[in-house]
Amino acid sequence: MAKPCILDFTKSELTQMVKPSFRAKQIWGWVYHQYTTTFEEMANLPKAMREELENTYTIMPLKIARKECSSDGTIKYLFELGDGKTVETVWLKMKDESIDDEGNVENEARYTVCVSTQVGCKVGCSFCLTAKGGFTRDLSAGEIVAQVLAVKADNGLAASKRLNIVYMGMGEPLDNLENLAKAITIFKDEDGLSISGKRQTVSTSGLSSKIDKLGEMDLGVHIAISLHAVDDELRTELIPMNKAYNIASIIDAVKRFPIDTRKRVMFEYLVIKNKNDDLVSAKKLVKLLHGIKAKVNLIFFNPYEGSEYERPTRADMVKFRDYLDAHGVLCTIRDSKGLDISAACGQLKEKDLKEGAQ
């Protein structure tokens, strides 16, 4: 049997496993502050303990199989897991560091990591390349956590440097709720990466019953709803799961979800040419979101080989945004990053599979 992974445990669990308990905090510091991947490097632990830990546990459950770097600073990672399966993670530079006239850092650079929660996905969205490969398995909490540790280490970002996490890589996060919640808790630990719930966003295709369960856990995270359509007919075409969790049930669950009164609920709206990019759809969206403190994020469909859908024009995106803004719904257009690399979910994995078969 495979050895248990240290990253699968919360600090309190590790404290119960490793004695004396203060050693657990030292291990935690090595892993989350120094990005240590072997017990041998943990110099302040007795040699006998290091050897015992090495024989009992593993630390890093994945390795970089491939990565692509965009001219805009975006990096797409393909990680290989212990069983040989692969998942994708994206490193996004959201804002550059700024320096004042005296040479001091005025504003730190801002980063976001988009992490996967499953190998494959059950949802089966018609526009998503990940869906083509079907569903294989859930990721453990440690495999979710490891993605952030690995990209921080690969980019030389100190543990003290904050970043944002969005659970919107491969997989439906709420389909793996138990491991997702544990990973969120591990990220939030102040003795570790100390990434608060406010900096973590769970992006879901809308499993309304599990939105309620996430809300009951009161983890302090934000949610983003992948809406993509304003009527059930089109949404069912795009997201077949809509038959079980229709738009009305999702909107009701969102209204029940506990959010910081200063924050807004994010609605992701993937814009597809001649499908949902017209002002009739914009009008329906305004009506649908009435009574919700919402922010709509318009996303260009990212085309890939074999897709039946097309990228909308910027002019239509601007018209859509302006209509929502004019009718009281805060709306932004997300400028696509990484267009010169395998940017869409599943593209890098698909490329790796094709090249491996040649």
C-alpha positions as CSV (number, residue, x, y, z in Angstrom):
1,M,0.0,0.0,0.0
2,A,1.1,3.6,-0.7
3,K,2.4,5.5,2.3
4,P,0.1,8.2,3.6
5,C,0.9,11.7,2.5
6,I,1.7,14.5,5.1
7,L,-0.3,17.0,3.0
8,D,-3.5,15.0,3.5
9,F,-3.6,16.0,7.2
10,T,-4.6,19.1,9.0
11,K,-2.2,20.5,11.6
12,S,-4.3,19.2,14.5
13,E,-4.4,15.7,12.9
14,L,-0.6,15.8,12.4
15,T,-0.2,16.8,16.1
16,Q,-2.0,13.6,17.1
17,M,0.1,11.5,14.8
18,V,3.6,12.8,15.6
19,K,4.9,12.8,19.2
20,P,6.1,14.9,20.9
21,S,3.5,17.2,19.4
22,F,5.8,20.2,19.0
23,R,7.6,18.2,16.3
24,A,4.4,18.3,14.2
25,K,4.6,22.1,14.1
26,Q,8.2,21.9,13.0
27,I,7.3,19.5,10.2
28,W,4.4,21.8,9.2
29,G,6.9,24.8,9.0
30,W,9.3,22.9,6.8
31,V,6.6,21.8,4.4
32,Y,4.6,25.0,4.2
33,H,7.2,27.7,4.7
34,Q,10.3,26.0,3.2
35,Y,8.5,23.9,0.6
36,T,10.6,20.9,1.8
37,T,9.9,17.7,-0.1
38,T,12.0,15.2,1.9
39,F,12.2,14.6,5.6
40,E,16.0,14.4,5.4
41,E,16.1,18.2,4.9
42,M,14.3,18.8,8.3
43,A,17.5,19.7,10.1
44,N,16.0,20.4,13.5
45,L,14.4,17.0,13.8
46,P,16.4,14.1,15.3
47,K,17.9,11.8,12.7
48,A,16.0,8.8,14.0
49,M,12.7,10.7,13.7
50,R,13.6,11.8,10.2
51,E,14.3,8.2,9.2
52,E,11.1,7.0,10.8
53,L,9.1,9.7,9.0
54,E,10.7,8.8,5.7
55,N,9.8,5.2,6.1
56,T,6.2,6.0,7.1
57,Y,5.0,9.0,5.1
58,T,5.5,10.8,1.8
59,I,5.4,14.6,1.4
60,M,4.8,15.6,-2.3
61,P,2.2,13.5,-4.1
62,L,2.8,14.9,-7.5
63,K,5.5,16.1,-9.9
64,I,5.6,18.5,-12.8
65,A,5.1,16.5,-16.0
66,R,5.0,19.4,-18.3
67,K,4.5,23.2,-18.3
68,E,3.9,25.9,-20.8
69,C,4.7,29.6,-20.2
70,S,2.7,32.4,-21.9
71,S,4.1,35.7,-23.0
72,D,1.6,37.3,-20.5
73,G,3.2,35.5,-17.5
74,T,0.5,32.7,-17.3
75,I,1.9,29.3,-16.7
76,K,0.0,26.1,-17.3
77,Y,1.2,23.0,-15.4
78,L,0.4,19.4,-16.1
79,F,1.0,17.5,-12.8
80,E,1.6,13.7,-12.7
81,L,0.1,12.1,-9.6
82,G,1.4,9.0,-7.8
83,D,-0.8,6.6,-9.9
84,G,0.3,8.2,-13.2
85,K,-2.9,10.2,-13.7
86,T,-2.5,13.8,-14.6
87,V,-4.2,17.1,-13.7
88,E,-3.8,20.7,-14.7
89,T,-3.1,23.8,-12.6
90,V,-2.7,27.4,-13.8
91,W,-0.6,30.2,-12.4
92,L,-1.9,33.6,-13.2
93,K,-0.1,36.9,-12.6
94,M,-2.9,39.3,-12.0
95,K,-1.0,42.5,-11.2
96,D,2.7,43.5,-11.5
97,E,4.7,44.8,-8.6
98,S,4.9,48.6,-8.5
99,I,7.8,50.6,-7.2
100,D,7.6,54.2,-5.9
101,D,10.0,57.0,-6.7
102,E,12.3,56.1,-3.7
103,G,12.6,52.5,-4.9
104,N,10.3,51.0,-2.3
105,V,7.6,48.4,-3.1
106,E,4.4,50.3,-3.4
107,N,2.1,47.4,-4.3
108,E,3.0,43.7,-4.3
109,A,2.5,41.6,-7.4
110,R,-0.8,39.7,-7.2
111,Y,-1.1,36.0,-8.2
112,T,-4.0,33.6,-8.6
113,V,-3.7,29.8,-8.8
114,C,-6.5,27.8,-10.5
115,V,-6.4,24.3,-9.0
116,S,-8.0,21.0,-10.0
117,T,-10.1,18.9,-7.6
118,Q,-10.7,15.8,-9.7
119,V,-9.0,13.7,-12.4
120,G,-11.5,14.4,-15.2
121,C,-15.1,15.5,-14.4
122,K,-18.6,14.1,-14.1
123,V,-20.5,17.2,-15.2
124,G,-19.9,16.8,-19.0
125,C,-20.2,20.4,-20.2
126,S,-20.4,20.4,-24.0
127,F,-17.9,23.3,-24.3
128,C,-15.2,21.8,-22.0
129,L,-12.3,19.7,-23.2
130,T,-11.9,18.1,-19.7
131,A,-15.3,16.5,-20.2
132,K,-14.1,14.6,-23.3
133,G,-11.9,12.4,-21.1
134,G,-14.7,11.5,-18.7
135,F,-14.3,11.1,-14.9
136,T,-11.5,9.0,-13.3
137,R,-11.3,9.9,-9.6
138,D,-11.4,12.5,-6.9
139,L,-8.2,14.2,-5.7
140,S,-7.3,13.8,-2.1
141,A,-7.0,17.0,0.1
142,G,-3.2,16.6,-0.1
143,E,-3.2,16.4,-4.0
144,I,-5.2,19.7,-4.0
145,V,-2.9,21.4,-1.5
146,A,0.2,20.1,-3.4
147,Q,-0.7,22.0,-6.5
148,V,-0.4,25.3,-4.8
149,L,2.8,24.4,-2.9
150,A,4.4,23.1,-6.2
151,V,3.6,26.3,-8.2
152,K,4.7,28.6,-5.4
153,A,8.0,26.7,-5.1
154,D,8.5,26.6,-8.9
155,N,8.0,30.4,-9.1
156,G,10.1,31.2,-6.1
157,L,7.2,32.9,-4.2
158,A,7.8,33.0,-0.5
159,A,5.3,31.4,1.8
160,S,4.6,34.9,3.3
161,K,3.6,36.2,-0.1
162,R,-0.2,36.0,-0.4
163,L,-2.1,34.7,-3.4
164,N,-5.6,33.8,-4.3
165,I,-6.9,30.3,-5.0
166,V,-9.7,29.5,-7.3
167,Y,-11.1,26.0,-7.4
168,M,-11.9,26.0,-11.1
169,G,-9.4,23.7,-12.8
170,M,-10.3,20.2,-13.8
171,G,-13.3,18.7,-12.0
172,E,-16.4,20.0,-10.2
173,P,-15.2,21.0,-6.7
174,L,-18.5,20.3,-5.0
175,D,-18.5,16.8,-6.3
176,N,-15.5,16.3,-4.0
177,L,-16.8,18.3,-1.1
178,E,-15.1,16.5,1.8
179,N,-11.6,16.7,0.3
180,L,-12.2,20.3,-0.9
181,A,-13.3,21.4,2.6
182,K,-10.2,19.8,4.1
183,A,-7.9,21.5,1.6
184,I,-9.6,24.9,2.3
185,T,-9.0,24.3,6.1
186,I,-5.3,23.4,5.5
187,F,-4.7,26.5,3.3
188,K,-6.3,28.7,6.0
189,D,-4.0,27.5,8.8
190,E,-2.1,30.5,10.1
191,D,1.0,28.4,10.8
192,G,1.0,27.3,7.1
193,L,0.2,29.2,4.0
194,S,-2.3,31.4,5.9
195,I,-4.6,31.9,2.8
196,S,-7.9,33.2,4.3
197,G,-11.3,32.1,3.1
198,K,-11.7,35.5,1.6
199,R,-8.9,34.6,-0.8
200,Q,-10.4,31.3,-1.8
201,T,-13.2,30.9,-4.3
202,V,-15.1,27.8,-5.1
203,S,-16.3,27.8,-8.7
204,T,-19.2,25.4,-9.3
205,S,-21.4,24.5,-12.2
206,G,-24.3,24.7,-9.7
207,L,-24.9,21.6,-7.6
208,S,-27.5,23.5,-5.5
209,S,-27.8,20.9,-2.7
210,K,-24.0,20.9,-2.2
211,I,-23.9,24.7,-2.3
212,D,-26.1,24.5,0.7
213,K,-23.8,22.0,2.4
214,L,-20.7,24.2,1.7
215,G,-22.6,27.1,3.2
216,E,-23.4,25.1,6.3
217,M,-19.6,24.4,6.8
218,D,-19.1,28.2,7.1
219,L,-15.6,28.1,5.8
220,G,-15.7,31.8,4.8
221,V,-15.0,31.1,1.2
222,H,-16.5,32.8,-1.8
223,I,-18.5,31.0,-4.5
224,A,-18.6,31.6,-8.2
225,I,-21.4,30.1,-10.2
226,S,-20.7,28.9,-13.7
227,L,-24.1,30.0,-15.1
228,H,-23.4,30.4,-18.9
229,A,-27.0,30.6,-19.9
230,V,-30.2,32.4,-18.9
231,D,-32.7,29.7,-19.7
232,D,-32.8,26.0,-18.9
233,E,-33.0,24.8,-22.5
234,L,-29.6,26.3,-23.5
235,R,-28.1,25.6,-20.1
236,T,-29.0,21.9,-20.4
237,E,-27.3,21.8,-23.8
238,L,-24.2,23.4,-22.4
239,I,-24.3,21.7,-19.0
240,P,-26.4,18.4,-19.0
241,M,-26.4,18.3,-15.2
242,N,-28.8,21.3,-15.4
243,K,-31.6,18.7,-15.7
244,A,-31.0,17.8,-12.1
245,Y,-30.0,21.2,-10.8
246,N,-31.8,23.8,-12.9
247,I,-31.3,27.5,-12.8
248,A,-34.1,28.3,-10.3
249,S,-32.6,25.8,-7.8
250,I,-29.2,27.4,-8.2
251,I,-30.4,30.9,-7.7
252,D,-32.3,29.8,-4.5
253,A,-29.2,28.2,-3.1
254,V,-27.1,31.3,-3.8
255,K,-29.6,33.4,-1.9
256,R,-29.2,31.1,1.1
257,F,-25.3,31.0,0.9
258,P,-23.6,33.0,3.7
259,I,-21.5,35.7,2.2
260,D,-19.6,38.8,3.6
261,T,-22.1,41.6,3.2
262,R,-19.3,43.7,1.6
263,K,-18.8,41.1,-1.1
264,R,-20.7,40.0,-4.2
265,V,-21.5,36.6,-5.6
266,M,-19.6,36.0,-8.8
267,F,-21.5,34.6,-11.8
268,E,-19.2,33.3,-14.5
269,Y,-20.8,33.6,-17.9
270,L,-19.0,31.9,-20.8
271,V,-19.9,33.8,-23.9
272,I,-20.3,31.8,-27.1
273,K,-20.9,33.3,-30.5
274,N,-24.5,33.2,-31.6
275,K,-25.5,31.2,-28.5
276,N,-25.7,33.5,-25.6
277,D,-24.0,36.8,-26.7
278,D,-27.1,38.8,-27.6
279,L,-28.9,41.6,-25.8
280,V,-32.0,39.5,-25.3
281,S,-29.9,37.2,-23.1
282,A,-28.4,40.2,-21.3
283,K,-31.9,41.4,-20.5
284,K,-32.9,37.9,-19.1
285,L,-29.7,37.8,-17.0
286,V,-30.6,41.2,-15.4
287,K,-34.0,39.8,-14.5
288,L,-32.6,36.5,-13.2
289,L,-30.1,38.2,-10.8
290,H,-32.6,40.6,-9.4
291,G,-32.3,40.8,-5.6
292,I,-28.7,39.3,-5.5
293,K,-25.6,41.4,-4.9
294,A,-24.0,40.0,-8.0
295,K,-21.0,40.5,-10.2
296,V,-21.0,39.0,-13.6
297,N,-17.7,37.9,-15.2
298,L,-18.0,37.6,-19.0
299,I,-15.5,35.1,-20.3
300,F,-14.6,34.6,-24.0
301,F,-15.1,31.0,-25.1
302,N,-11.6,29.7,-25.6
303,P,-11.7,27.6,-28.9
304,Y,-9.9,24.3,-29.3
305,E,-9.6,21.8,-32.1
306,G,-12.8,20.0,-32.8
307,S,-15.1,22.3,-30.8
308,E,-18.5,23.2,-32.4
309,Y,-18.5,26.6,-30.6
310,E,-16.9,29.8,-31.6
311,R,-15.3,32.8,-29.8
312,P,-17.6,35.9,-29.7
313,T,-16.6,39.3,-31.0
314,R,-15.2,41.8,-28.6
315,A,-17.9,44.3,-29.8
316,D,-20.7,41.9,-28.7
317,M,-19.0,41.3,-25.4
318,V,-18.8,45.1,-24.8
319,K,-22.5,45.6,-25.7
320,F,-23.5,42.8,-23.3
321,R,-21.3,44.3,-20.5
322,D,-22.6,47.8,-21.1
323,Y,-26.2,46.6,-20.9
324,L,-25.7,44.9,-17.6
325,D,-23.8,47.9,-16.1
326,A,-26.6,50.2,-17.3
327,H,-29.2,48.1,-15.6
328,G,-27.5,47.9,-12.2
329,V,-25.5,44.6,-12.5
330,L,-21.8,45.0,-12.0
331,C,-20.1,43.4,-15.0
332,T,-16.6,42.9,-16.2
333,I,-15.0,41.2,-19.2
334,R,-12.2,38.8,-18.3
335,D,-9.5,39.2,-20.8
336,S,-8.2,35.8,-21.8
337,K,-4.8,34.9,-20.5
338,G,-2.5,32.3,-22.0
339,L,-4.0,32.3,-25.5
340,D,-0.5,31.4,-26.9
341,I,-0.4,28.3,-24.8
342,S,-2.8,25.4,-24.0
343,A,-5.1,27.7,-22.0
344,A,-8.5,26.1,-21.9
345,C,-9.2,23.4,-19.3
346,G,-8.0,20.1,-20.5
347,Q,-5.9,21.4,-23.5
348,L,-2.5,20.6,-22.0
349,K,-3.5,17.2,-20.9
350,E,-5.1,16.5,-24.3
351,K,-1.9,17.7,-26.1
352,D,0.3,15.5,-23.8
353,L,-1.9,12.4,-24.6
354,K,-1.7,13.0,-28.3
355,E,2.0,13.5,-28.4
356,G,2.5,10.5,-26.2
357,A,0.5,8.4,-28.7
358,Q,2.6,9.5,-31.7
